[in-house]
Amino acid sequence: MLSTLAPVGAVRVRAGPPLAGEVTVAGATKNSGLKQMAASLLVPGVTVLRNMPAVRDLDVMVEVLRAVGAAVEPDGPDVWCIDATGPLRPEAPYELVSRMRASINVLGPLVSRCGEARVAMPGGDNIGQRKLDMHLRGLEAMGASVEVHHGVIEARAPVLKGARVMLDYPSVGATENLLTAAVLAEGSTVIENAAREPEITDLSAFLNRMGAHVVGAGTSTIEVRGVTELSPVDSTIMGDRIEAGTLLMACGVAGGEITLRGVRLEHVEMVAIKLGEMGMRVSPTPDGIWAQAAGRLRAVDIATLPYPGFATDFMPMAVTLLAVSEGTGIVTENVFDNRFGFVGELIRMGADVRTDGRHAIVRGVERLSGCPVRATDVRAGAALALAGLAADGETVVHGWEHVARGYHDLAGTLRRLGADVEVV
């Protein structure tokens, strides 16, 4: 069975009192769990992944893994079992892969375990170009022959061999694929200019628990010493830092005092720094984060960068926060080239935002005006919901199914903090 998410078309948001209370941040199913599901293909046996609440992208990854021959079933709330005993069919079809970019993460494990893979070019949110050149060049450096025909990646390597791979850019996806390809390769692989995101560290810890030898995760140089076999494990996924950052910025928009459990402040440090510059108070707690916004915040400039910089996934919510802050802020998007598509909807709500290429100039207004708007991707939908927290009247965010791709229950979590948010 797949996740039991009910169809969701829209949410209705009304401004209310300042946020207050404590919530536990959901597990990072989209950005960490799905990658570990793909890595489970490396080992025969049953891998158990915990703290993986249902999101719509989970449905797609379940179908992808079943298509290649793994048995995937839930085993209680937020727990999934992946039995990759095999035999596996090393082919991920277009009709599945085109629905979600994370499907490309099966490429490395399939080549490593099966010696070959045929994976369709991936789809996902329309937020700009995300090329696969680094994935493919890295596999070629490790001895694979790689060709792309009619939108399908075909990779073959009876034996992968360790190599030094220099990434042009610290790509999360390329780092993940090369990590999972290298753990069973002969010799040592060194990935230079590797992504440093906490999700990379989470994946590396998962692989090491399986018996891999990965050192340097969280730095720009990762070394993988190949091993001859791995064992299935029982693992718990990290808390979702993107949800945590979203809730912190919701507190900035609506005001109030909140406590988030199950997430680490250092995973959202740059967000916390920017919020501090804007006038919020953000501090660590023994098991999470405390934050307080006592009044209207001050505008700052923000530029997105790979971790540990300000993540591109936080940018839409940051634009919303600046739209109701005092003063003018400039937002520069350095990661994707088409991520300001949601700005037109904010302008319909009365925001004063002007875009120019990779830049957005945001002049804060005291209040927005509620109206119907439409989400075009995961984070844009979250940003529009946050805008409704500071808008007169009623805001209805259509296309909420996009938001459900990456957030388990954002509307419910905001509601538990006192927001007036209702699924319609």
Secondary structure, 3 states (H helix, E strand, C coil): CCCCCCCCCEEEEECCCCEEEEEECCECHHHHHHHHHHHHHHCCCEEEEECCCCCHHHHHHHHHHHHCCCEEEECCCCCEEEECCCCCCCEECHHHHCCCHHHHHHHHHHHHHHCEEEEECCCCCCCCCCCCHHHHHHHHHCCCEEEEECCEEEEECCCCECCEEECCCCCHHHHHHHHHHHCCCECEEEEECCCCCHHHHHHHHHHHHCCCEEECCCCCEEEEECCCCCCCCEEECCECHHHHHHHHHHHHHHCEEEEEECCCHHHHHHHHHHHHHHCCEEEEECCEEEEEECCCCECCCEEECCCCCECHHHHHHHHHHHHCCECEEEEECCCCCCCCCCHHHHHHCCCEEEEECCEEEEECCCCEECCEEECCCHHHHHHHHHHHCCEECEEEEECHHHHCCCCCCHHHHHHHCCCEEEEC
